[in-house]
Amino acid sequence: MKKLETEAINTTLKTEEGLEHDFLEETPEGVIPRLQTVFRDDLNDIVLLIILVSLTAINFFVETKLISLNFFYLVILLTGYTLGKRTAVLLAFFTVLIVWAFILTDKNLYLIHLSEYELNLYMTVWSGLLIMMGWFGSHLANVFHKKPEEASPA
């Protein structure tokens, strides 16, 4: 009988603990905390929007398009740091595909200062480094978030 009572009490305590997290979470009040919540929850969509808008702006308004693509190293590095390896590498690959789509629609804009061979070589190196930057950002996050006692001795 005591065993059943103890199990009932333990089950009740576990249920109350589970409910505590659901019902007692603080809901943000005011504009700034709500924006922080939206930013935290929708960061993947925000980064994707930044990439699409900046690629479109670079394609239509910037004369030195290939040099301007180096901006994406920072975006992908921060994506890897905040959202993880998988998301950063996928967004880097998506960025490479969009850039190649812009290049294939009008190659003459990109061949102003380079030959076709040099353009292909530049884009291959840029694409590989961009994808590696996504991986490196997630690796940096793992290194920085390790506690000193978890870190391997040098």
MARMAR-169603 format. One record per atom (N, C-alpha, C, CB): residue number from 1; atom name; x, y, z. Coordinates in steps of 0.05 Angstrom, whole numbers, plus 5000, padded with zeros to 4 digits. Glycine has a CB too. Example, Ala and Ser with C-alpha at 12.3 -4.5 7.8 and 13.67 -1.06 7.14 Angstrom:
<rs>
  num  atome     u     v     w
    1      N  5264  4886  5156
    1     CA  5246  4910  5156
    1      C  5264  4934  5156
    1     CB  5226  4911  5181
    2      N  5257  4955  5142
    2     CA  5273  4979  5143
    2      C  5258  5001  5157
    2     CB  5282  4988  5114
</rs>
This chain:
<rs>
  num  atome     u     v     w
    1      N  5016  4976  5000
    1     CA  5000  5000  5000
    1      C  5017  5025  5000
    1     CB  4981  5000  5024
    2      N  5039  5025  5017
    2     CA  5056  5048  5018
    2      C  5070  5052  4991
    2     CB  5077  5045  5041
    3      N  5077  5030  4978
    3     CA  5090  5032  4952
    3      C  5072  5046  4932
    3     CB  5098  5004  4942
    4      N  5047  5039  4931
    4     CA  5028  5052  4913
    4      C  5025  5082  4919
    4     CB  5001  5039  4915
    5      N  5025  5089  4945
    5     CA  5022  5117  4953
    5      C  5047  5132  4944
    5     CB  5018  5119  4984
    6      N  5071  5120  4948
    6     CA  5096  5134  4940
    6      C  5097  5137  4910
    6     CB  5121  5118  4950
    7      N  5088  5117  4895
    7     CA  5088  5120  4866
    7      C  5068  5141  4857
    7     CB  5080  5093  4853
    8      N  5045  5143  4871
    8     CA  5025  5163  4864
    8      C  5037  5191  4870
    8     CB  4999  5159  4880
    9      N  5051  5194  4892
    9     CA  5063  5220  4899
    9      C  5085  5227  4879
    9     CB  5074  5219  4928
   10      N  5101  5208  4872
   10     CA  5123  5213  4853
   10      C  5111  5221  4825
   10     CB  5141  5188  4850
   11      N  5090  5207  4817
   11     CA  5077  5213  4792
   11      C  5065  5241  4793
   11     CB  5055  5193  4785
   12      N  5053  5248  4815
   12     CA  5041  5275  4818
   12      C  5063  5296  4818
   12     CB  5026  5277  4845
   13      N  5086  5291  4831
   13     CA  5108  5310  4830
   13      C  5119  5314  4802
   13     CB  5130  5301  4850
   14      N  5122  5291  4788
   14     CA  5133  5293  4761
   14      C  5113  5308  4743
   14     CB  5138  5265  4749
   15      N  5088  5304  4746
   15     CA  5068  5318  4731
   15      C  5069  5348  4737
   15     CB  5040  5307  4736
   16      N  5071  5355  4762
   16     CA  5072  5383  4770
   16      C  5097  5396  4760
   16     CB  5071  5385  4801
   17      N  5120  5381  4759
   17     CA  5144  5392  4748
   17      C  5141  5398  4718
   17     CB  5168  5374  4753
   18      N  5128  5379  4704
   18     CA  5124  5383  4676
   18      C  5105  5406  4670
   18     CB  5113  5358  4663
   19      N  5084  5409  4687
   19     CA  5065  5430  4683
   19      C  5077  5457  4690
   19     CB  5040  5426  4700
   20      N  5096  5457  4709
   20     CA  5109  5481  4718
   20      C  5122  5495  4694
   20     CB  5129  5476  4740
   21      N  5135  5479  4677
   21     CA  5149  5491  4655
   21      C  5130  5501  4634
   21     CB  5168  5471  4643
   22      N  5107  5488  4630
   22     CA  5088  5497  4610
   22      C  5073  5522  4618
   22     CB  5069  5475  4604
   23      N  5063  5523  4642
   23     CA  5045  5544  4650
   23      C  5059  5568  4663
   23     CB  5025  5534  4669
   24      N  5082  5563  4675
   24     CA  5095  5585  4690
   24      C  5117  5598  4674
   24     CB  5106  5574  4715
   25      N  5120  5593  4648
   25     CA  5140  5607  4633
   25      C  5132  5637  4632
   25     CB  5142  5595  4604
   26      N  5152  5653  4634
   26     CA  5147  5681  4633
   26      C  5142  5690  4604
   26     CB  5170  5697  4645
   27      N  5120  5703  4600
   27     CA  5115  5713  4573
   27      C  5126  5742  4572
   27     CB  5085  5713  4566
   28      N  5141  5748  4551
   28     CA  5153  5775  4550
   28      C  5132  5796  4547
   28     CB  5172  5776  4527
   29      N  5137  5818  4561
   29     CA  5119  5841  4560
   29      C  5135  5864  4548
   29     CB  5108  5848  4588
   30      N  5121  5880  4532
   30     CA  5134  5902  4520
   30      C  5144  5895  4492
   30     CB  5157  5912  4537
   31      N  5154  5915  4478
   31     CA  5162  5911  4450
   31      C  5189  5898  4447
   31     CB  5162  5938  4436
   32      N  5208  5907  4463
   32     CA  5236  5896  4460
   32      C  5237  5866  4467
   32     CB  5255  5912  4478
   33      N  5226  5857  4489
   33     CA  5228  5828  4495
   33      C  5213  5811  4474
   33     CB  5216  5822  4522
   34      N  5191  5822  4463
   34     CA  5177  5807  4442
   34      C  5194  5805  4417
   34     CB  5150  5820  4436
   35      N  5208  5827  4410
   35     CA  5225  5826  4387
   35      C  5248  5807  4391
   35     CB  5236  5854  4381
   36      N  5258  5805  4415
   36     CA  5280  5786  4421
   36      C  5270  5758  4418
   36     CB  5291  5791  4449
   37      N  5246  5753  4426
   37     CA  5234  5726  4424
   37      C  5230  5719  4394
   37     CB  5207  5724  4439
   38      N  5220  5737  4379
   38     CA  5216  5733  4350
   38      C  5243  5729  4336
   38     CB  5201  5756  4337
   39      N  5263  5745  4344
   39     CA  5289  5743  4332
   39      C  5302  5716  4338
   39     CB  5307  5765  4342
   40      N  5299  5706  4363
   40     CA  5310  5681  4371
   40      C  5296  5658  4357
   40     CB  5308  5677  4401
   41      N  5270  5659  4354
   41     CA  5254  5637  4343
   41      C  5257  5636  4312
   41     CB  5225  5640  4350
   42      N  5259  5659  4299
   42     CA  5259  5660  4270
   42      C  5286  5668  4258
   42     CB  5238  5679  4260
   43      N  5308  5662  4272
   43     CA  5335  5670  4263
   43      C  5342  5657  4236
   43     CB  5355  5662  4284
   44      N  5334  5633  4232
   44     CA  5339  5619  4207
   44      C  5326  5634  4183
   44     CB  5329  5590  4207
   45      N  5302  5642  4186
   45     CA  5288  5657  4165
   45      C  5300  5685  4161
   45     CB  5258  5659  4172
   46      N  5309  5697  4183
   46     CA  5321  5724  4181
   46      C  5347  5722  4165
   46     CB  5325  5736  4209
   47      N  5363  5702  4171
   47     CA  5389  5699  4156
   47      C  5383  5693  4127
   47     CB  5406  5676  4169
   48      N  5364  5677  4121
   48     CA  5357  5671  4093
   48      C  5348  5697  4079
   48     CB  5335  5650  4092
   49      N  5332  5713  4092
   49     CA  5323  5738  4081
   49      C  5347  5757  4076
   49     CB  5302  5752  4099
   50      N  5365  5759  4095
   50     CA  5389  5775  4091
   50      C  5405  5766  4067
   50     CB  5407  5774  4117
   51      N  5408  5740  4064
   51     CA  5423  5730  4041
   51      C  5409  5737  4014
   51     CB  5427  5699  4043
   52      N  5383  5732  4013
   52     CA  5369  5738  3988
   52      C  5369  5767  3981
   52     CB  5340  5728  3990
   53      N  5364  5784  4001
   53     CA  5363  5813  3995
   53      C  5390  5824  3987
   53     CB  5352  5828  4020
   54      N  5411  5815  4001
   54     CA  5438  5825  3995
   54      C  5447  5814  3968
   54     CB  5457  5818  4017
   55      N  5441  5789  3961
   55     CA  5449  5779  3935
   55      C  5435  5794  3912
   55     CB  5442  5750  3933
   56      N  5410  5801  3916
   56     CA  5395  5816  3896
   56      C  5406  5844  3894
   56     CB  5366  5817  3903
   57      N  5412  5857  3916
   57     CA  5424  5884  3916
   57      C  5451  5884  3903
   57     CB  5426  5895  3944
   58      N  5468  5864  3909
   58     CA  5494  5862  3896
   58      C  5492  5858  3866
   58     CB  5511  5839  3909
   59      N  5473  5841  3858
   59     CA  5470  5835  3830
   59      C  5461  5860  3814
   59     CB  5451  5812  3826
   60      N  5443  5876  3825
   60     CA  5432  5898  3810
   60      C  5445  5924  3814
   60     CB  5403  5900  3816
   61      N  5458  5929  3837
   61     CA  5468  5956  3843
   61      C  5498  5958  3846
   61     CB  5455  5965  3867
   62      N  5513  5936  3849
   62     CA  5541  5938  3854
   62      C  5556  5931  3828
   62     CB  5550  5919  3877
   63      N  5577  5947  3822
   63     CA  5592  5942  3797
   63      C  5612  5920  3801
   63     CB  5605  5967  3788
   64      N  5626  5919  3824
   64     CA  5646  5898  3829
   64      C  5632  5875  3844
   64     CB  5670  5910  3846
   65      N  5618  5859  3829
   65     CA  5602  5838  3841
   65      C  5618  5816  3855
   65     CB  5585  5825  3820
   66      N  5640  5808  3843
   66     CA  5655  5786  3855
   66      C  5669  5794  3881
   66     CB  5676  5777  3835
   67      N  5678  5818  3883
   67     CA  5690  5827  3908
   67      C  5669  5829  3930
   67     CB  5705  5854  3904
   68      N  5645  5837  3922
   68     CA  5623  5841  3942
   68      C  5614  5814  3953
   68     CB  5600  5856  3929
   69      N  5619  5792  3940
   69     CA  5611  5766  3950
   69      C  5625  5758  3975
   69     CB  5615  5745  3929
   70      N  5648  5771  3981
   70     CA  5663  5765  4006
   70      C  5647  5772  4031
   70     CB  5690  5779  4006
   71      N  5627  5789  4028
   71     CA  5609  5795  4051
   71      C  5596  5770  4063
   71     CB  5587  5815  4042
   72      N  5592  5750  4046
   72     CA  5577  5726  4056
   72      C  5594  5709  4074
   72     CB  5568  5711  4032
   73      N  5621  5712  4074
   73     CA  5637  5697  4093
   73      C  5628  5704  4121
   73     CB  5667  5704  4089
   74      N  5624  5729  4127
   74     CA  5616  5737  4154
   74      C  5588  5727  4160
   74     CB  5616  5768  4156
   75      N  5569  5729  4142
   75     CA  5542  5720  4146
   75      C  5542  5689  4152
   75     CB  5524  5726  4122
   76      N  5556  5674  4136
   76     CA  5556  5645  4140
   76      C  5571  5637  4165
   76     CB  5569  5631  4116
   77      N  5593  5652  4172
   77     CA  5608  5647  4196
   77      C  5590  5651  4221
   77     CB  5633  5665  4198
   78      N  5575  5673  4221
   78     CA  5557  5678  4244
   78      C  5534  5658  4244
   78     CB  5546  5706  4242
   79      N  5525  5650  4221
   79     CA  5504  5629  4220
   79      C  5513  5603  4232
   79     CB  5494  5625  4191
   80      N  5538  5596  4225
   80     CA  5549  5571  4236
   80      C  5552  5573  4266
   80     CB  5576  5565  4224
   81      N  5560  5597  4276
   81     CA  5563  5601  4304
   81      C  5537  5599  4319
   81     CB  5577  5627  4310
   82      N  5516  5611  4308
   82     CA  5490  5613  4322
   82      C  5471  5590  4316
   82     CB  5477  5638  4316
   83      N  5470  5581  4292
   83     CA  5450  5561  4284
   83      C  5460  5533  4280
   83     CB  5436  5570  4259
   84      N  5486  5530  4279
   84     CA  5498  5503  4277
   84      C  5508  5496  4249
   84     CB  5477  5483  4284
   85      N  5522  5474  4248
   85     CA  5536  5465  4224
   85      C  5518  5459  4201
   85     CB  5553  5441  4230
   86      N  5497  5444  4206
   86     CA  5479  5436  4184
   86      C  5466  5460  4171
   86     CB  5457  5417  4195
   87      N  5455  5478  4186
   87     CA  5442  5502  4175
   87      C  5461  5519  4160
   87     CB  5428  5517  4197
   88      N  5485  5524  4172
   88     CA  5505  5541  4159
   88      C  5515  5530  4132
   88     CB  5528  5546  4177
   89      N  5520  5504  4132
   89     CA  5529  5492  4107
   89      C  5507  5492  4086
   89     CB  5539  5463  4112
   90      N  5482  5487  4094
   90     CA  5460  5488  4075
   90      C  5456  5516  4064
   90     CB  5435  5477  4088
   91      N  5457  5536  4082
   91     CA  5454  5564  4072
   91      C  5478  5572  4054
   91     CB  5452  5583  4096
   92      N  5502  5563  4060
   92     CA  5524  5569  4043
   92      C  5520  5556  4015
   92     CB  5551  5559  4056
   93      N  5512  5532  4015
   93     CA  5506  5518  3989
   93      C  5484  5533  3974
   93     CB  5499  5489  3994
   94      N  5463  5541  3988
   94     CA  5441  5556  3976
   94      C  5452  5583  3964
   94     CB  5419  5561  3997
   95      N  5469  5596  3979
   95     CA  5481  5621  3969
   95      C  5497  5616  3944
   95     CB  5498  5634  3991
   96      N  5512  5595  3943
   96     CA  5528  5589  3920
   96      C  5510  5583  3896
   96     CB  5546  5564  3925
   97      N  5488  5569  3900
   97     CA  5469  5563  3878
   97      C  5457  5589  3867
   97     CB  5448  5544  3887
   98      N  5449  5607  3885
   98     CA  5437  5632  3876
   98      C  5457  5649  3861
   98     CB  5426  5648  3900
   99      N  5482  5650  3870
   99     CA  5502  5666  3856
   99      C  5507  5654  3828
   99     CB  5529  5666  3872
  100      N  5509  5627  3827
  100     CA  5513  5615  3800
  100      C  5489  5620  3782
  100     CB  5517  5585  3804
  101      N  5465  5621  3793
  101     CA  5441  5627  3777
  101      C  5443  5656  3766
  101     CB  5415  5624  3793
  102      N  5452  5675  3782
  102     CA  5456  5702  3773
  102      C  5478  5703  3751
  102     CB  5463  5721  3796
  103      N  5499  5688  3755
  103     CA  5521  5688  3736
  103      C  5512  5676  3709
  103     CB  5546  5672  3746
  104      N  5497  5655  3711
  104     CA  5489  5642  3686
  104      C  5468  5658  3671
  104     CB  5478  5614  3692
  105      N  5453  5675  3684
  105     CA  5433  5691  3670
  105      C  5447  5713  3653
  105     CB  5414  5704  3690
  106      N  5469  5725  3664
  106     CA  5483  5745  3648
  106      C  5513  5744  3656
  106     CB  5472  5773  3654
  107      N  5528  5728  3641
  107     CA  5556  5724  3647
  107      C  5573  5749  3641
  107     CB  5567  5700  3632
  108      N  5564  5766  3623
  108     CA  5579  5789  3615
  108      C  5584  5808  3638
  108     CB  5565  5803  3592
  109      N  5565  5810  3657
  109     CA  5569  5827  3680
  109      C  5592  5818  3697
  109     CB  5543  5829  3696
  110      N  5597  5792  3698
  110     CA  5618  5781  3714
  110      C  5645  5778  3700
  110     CB  5609  5754  3725
  111      N  5644  5780  3673
  111     CA  5668  5776  3657
  111      C  5682  5803  3650
  111     CB  5662  5760  3632
  112      N  5676  5824  3664
  112     CA  5688  5850  3658
  112      C  5718  5849  3662
  112     CB  5675  5872  3675
  113      N  5727  5839  3684
  113     CA  5756  5840  3691
  113      C  5769  5812  3690
  113     CB  5760  5852  3718
  114      N  5754  5791  3686
  114     CA  5764  5764  3686
  114      C  5757  5749  3661
  114     CB  5754  5749  3711
  115      N  5773  5729  3655
  115     CA  5766  5711  3633
  115      C  5746  5690  3644
  115     CB  5791  5697  3620
  116      N  5735  5674  3626
  116     CA  5716  5654  3636
  116      C  5729  5633  3654
  116     CB  5702  5640  3612
  117      N  5753  5625  3647
  117     CA  5768  5606  3663
  117      C  5774  5618  3691
  117     CB  5795  5599  3649
  118      N  5782  5643  3692
  118     CA  5788  5656  3718
  118      C  5763  5659  3735
  118     CB  5801  5683  3714
  119      N  5740  5665  3721
  119     CA  5715  5667  3736
  119      C  5707  5640  3748
  119     CB  5692  5676  3717
  120      N  5709  5618  3733
  120     CA  5703  5592  3743
  120      C  5721  5584  3766
  120     CB  5705  5571  3721
  121      N  5747  5590  3763
  121     CA  5766  5584  3785
  121      C  5759  5600  3810
  121     CB  5794  5590  3775
  122      N  5754  5626  3806
  122     CA  5747  5643  3829
  122      C  5722  5634  3843
  122     CB  5743  5672  3820
  123      N  5702  5627  3828
  123     CA  5677  5618  3840
  123      C  5680  5591  3854
  123     CB  5655  5616  3819
  124      N  5696  5573  3843
  124     CA  5701  5547  3856
  124      C  5715  5551  3883
  124     CB  5718  5529  3838
  125      N  5735  5568  3884
  125     CA  5749  5573  3909
  125      C  5731  5588  3928
  125     CB  5775  5590  3904
  126      N  5716  5608  3919
  126     CA  5698  5622  3936
  126      C  5676  5604  3948
  126     CB  5685  5646  3921
  127      N  5665  5586  3931
  127     CA  5644  5568  3940
  127      C  5655  5549  3961
  127     CB  5633  5552  3916
  128      N  5678  5537  3956
  128     CA  5690  5519  3976
  128      C  5696  5532  4002
  128     CB  5715  5506  3964
  129      N  5708  5556  4001
  129     CA  5713  5571  4026
  129      C  5688  5579  4041
  129     CB  5730  5596  4020
  130      N  5667  5586  4026
  130     CA  5642  5594  4039
  130      C  5630  5570  4054
  130     CB  5622  5605  4018
  131      N  5630  5547  4042
  131     CA  5619  5523  4055
  131      C  5637  5515  4079
  131     CB  5618  5499  4035
  132      N  5663  5517  4076
  132     CA  5681  5512  4099
  132      C  5677  5532  4121
  132     CB  5710  5511  4089
  133      N  5670  5557  4114
  133     CA  5666  5577  4134
  133      C  5642  5570  4152
  133     CB  5662  5605  4121
  134      N  5621  5558  4140
  134     CA  5598  5549  4155
  134      C  5606  5528  4175
  134     CB  5576  5539  4137
  135      N  5622  5509  4166
  135     CA  5632  5488  4184
  135      C  5649  5500  4206
  135     CB  5647  5467  4169
  136      N  5667  5519  4199
  136     CA  5686  5531  4218
  136      C  5671  5547  4239
  136     CB  5706  5548  4203
  137      N  5649  5560  4231
  137     CA  5633  5576  4251
  137      C  5621  5558  4272
  137     CB  5611  5591  4237
  138      N  5611  5534  4264
  138     CA  5600  5516  4284
  138      C  5622  5504  4301
  138     CB  5584  5493  4270
  139      N  5646  5500  4290
  139     CA  5668  5490  4305
  139      C  5677  5511  4326
  139     CB  5692  5483  4287
  140      N  5677  5536  4318
  140     CA  5683  5558  4337
  140      C  5663  5559  4360
  140     CB  5684  5585  4323
  141      N  5638  5555  4354
  141     CA  5618  5555  4375
  141      C  5623  5532  4394
  141     CB  5590  5552  4362
  142      N  5630  5509  4384
  142     CA  5636  5486  4402
  142      C  5660  5492  4420
  142     CB  5640  5461  4386
  143      N  5681  5504  4408
  143     CA  5705  5510  4423
  143      C  5699  5531  4445
  143     CB  5727  5520  4405
  144      N  5684  5552  4437
  144     CA  5680  5574  4456
  144      C  5660  5566  4478
  144     CB  5669  5598  4441
  145      N  5642  5548  4473
  145     CA  5622  5540  4493
  145      C  5632  5518  4511
  145     CB  5597  5532  4479
  146      N  5655  5507  4506
  146     CA  5666  5486  4524
  146      C  5674  5499  4550
  146     CB  5690  5471  4511
  147      N  5670  5485  4572
  147     CA  5679  5494  4598
  147      C  5708  5488  4600
  147     CB  5662  5481  4621
  148      N  5723  5503  4617
  148     CA  5752  5499  4619
  148      C  5759  5470  4628
  148     CB  5764  5519  4638
  149      N  5743  5458  4645
  149     CA  5749  5431  4653
  149      C  5744  5410  4632
  149     CB  5733  5424  4678
  150      N  5727  5417  4611
  150     CA  5722  5399  4589
  150      C  5743  5401  4568
  150     CB  5695  5404  4577
  151      N  5757  5424  4566
  151     CA  5776  5428  4545
  151      C  5800  5409  4548
  151     CB  5786  5458  4545
  152      N  5810  5400  4526
  152     CA  5832  5382  4526
  152      C  5858  5398  4533
  152     CB  5835  5367  4499
  153      N  5876  5386  4548
  153     CA  5901  5400  4555
  153      C  5918  5405  4530
  153     CB  5917  5385  4576
  154      N  5931  5428  4530
  154     CA  5947  5436  4507
  154      C  5974  5423  4507
  154     CB  5950  5466  4505
</rs>
